[in-house]
Amino acid sequence: MQANRADLIQEIFENMIFIQKKISSSLSPADCSVPPAQAIVLHIVASHESLSIKGIAELLQVSSSAATQMVDTLVKSGLLLREADAKDRRTLKIRLTDLGESKFVELRKLKLNSIGQTLSPLSDQELKTFRDLLWTIMNNTKKFEE
């Protein structure tokens, strides 16, 4: 019996969760030394020139208090820095410290290596096709955000 669209979507969803777990579990805590949620915060801050707690919370889709707790932990660890916004001294902006930048680079290398291992069964052409499909999905998703 041929799968219908809903069945295919369910299968893709389950496979995406499985792959994400595999990628995450391939990184040992000793490799990372930063919990996954905090690693995501580092990635978000590294990907944006200047962010407030509210901006981080929106990107994480969590409350400002939850974002503040994660940022506080990373500030105490010396990975993030709070500084007054030059345009508005009442606003605090979050940025990576030098240590945070080097930790982010290290975590990114580990994650890319893990993803590379996960995608190793694909030929170069299959990998390009996969990339193109992801771009199509991402571009369509961006239309809904506008």
MOUR-V326417 format. One record per residue. N is the residue number from 1. RES is the residue in one small letter. SS is DSSP state (H for helix, E for strand, L for the rest). Layout:
n->[N;N]
res->[RES;RES]
ss->[SS;SS]
This chain:
n->[1;2;3;4;5;6;7;8;9;10;11;12;13;14;15;16;17;18;19;20;21;22;23;24;25;26;27;28;29;30;31;32;33;34;35;36;37;38;39;40;41;42;43;44;45;46;47;48;49;50;51;52;53;54;55;56;57;58;59;60;61;62;63;64;65;66;67;68;69;70;71;72;73;74;75;76;77;78;79;80;81;82;83;84;85;86;87;88;89;90;91;92;93;94;95;96;97;98;99;100;101;102;103;104;105;106;107;108;109;110;111;112;113;114;115;116;117;118;119;120;121;122;123;124;125;126;127;128;129;130;131;132;133;134;135;136;137;138;139;140;141;142;143;144;145;146]
res->[m;q;a;n;r;a;d;l;i;q;e;i;f;e;n;m;i;f;i;q;k;k;i;s;s;s;l;s;p;a;d;c;s;v;p;p;a;q;a;i;v;l;h;i;v;a;s;h;e;s;l;s;i;k;g;i;a;e;l;l;q;v;s;s;s;a;a;t;q;m;v;d;t;l;v;k;s;g;l;l;l;r;e;a;d;a;k;d;r;r;t;l;k;i;r;l;t;d;l;g;e;s;k;f;v;e;l;r;k;l;k;l;n;s;i;g;q;t;l;s;p;l;s;d;q;e;l;k;t;f;r;d;l;l;w;t;i;m;n;n;t;k;k;f;e;e]
ss->[L;L;L;L;H;H;H;H;H;H;H;H;H;H;H;H;H;H;H;H;H;H;H;H;H;L;L;L;H;H;H;H;L;L;L;H;H;H;H;H;H;H;H;H;H;H;H;L;L;L;E;L;H;H;H;H;H;H;H;H;L;L;L;H;H;H;H;H;H;H;H;H;H;H;H;H;L;L;L;E;E;E;E;E;L;L;L;L;L;L;L;E;E;E;E;E;L;H;H;H;H;H;H;H;H;H;H;H;H;H;H;H;H;H;H;H;H;H;L;L;L;L;L;H;H;H;H;H;H;H;H;H;H;H;H;H;H;H;H;H;H;H;H;H;H;L]
